[in-house]
Amino acid sequence: MSPHTAATLRTGTWTVLSGRTTAAFEVRNFGFNRVRGTIGVRAGTVEVRDGEVTAVRAELDLGALDTRNPRRDADLRKPHLLDSAARPELTFVAGGVQRRGGGWEVTGELRLRGTACPLTLDVEPPGGTRVRATGTLDRAPLGMRAPRPLIGRYVRIVVEAELEPPS
């Protein structure tokens, strides 16, 4: 596959292999520190028709959030931030997919805390059945109440996914 050509995928529903997929994030803390963490991927699908990606869906488990700091993780799960006790799932749903260079631009909604905000991911197919998606989330529309100097407004997201082809 040429580095400038998006992969052609087999028609059907591709399944995200949760045990082989990671969703990582990075956000500024106090304006200069960077906090990094992961959120477990529970499930996901990629719909393909005639070699074109038509829809993407992913479900992440907020209970599996890990910044390698248990106190910070507990704070992030509180009602004014992620509210993971009441709403333990973060969902990404996309129907807008366009080829871009060697991959795709996937435009959809991130659903969290009973609300949604737009999110665009740039997806690169590094080879085989693996893909890498990157994007930046503006957390303000999600109603997460925390002073911006304490937790940055923008969250960088990187998803490394292994996909199982349709049978």
Secondary structure by P-SEA (a helix, b strand, c coil): ccccccccccccbbbcccccbbbbbbbbccccbbbbbbbbbccbbbbbccccccbbbbbbbccccccccaaaaaaaacccccccccccbbbbbbcbbbbcccbbbbbbbbbcccbbbbbbbbbbcccccbbbbbbccccccccccccccccccbbbbbbbbbbbccc
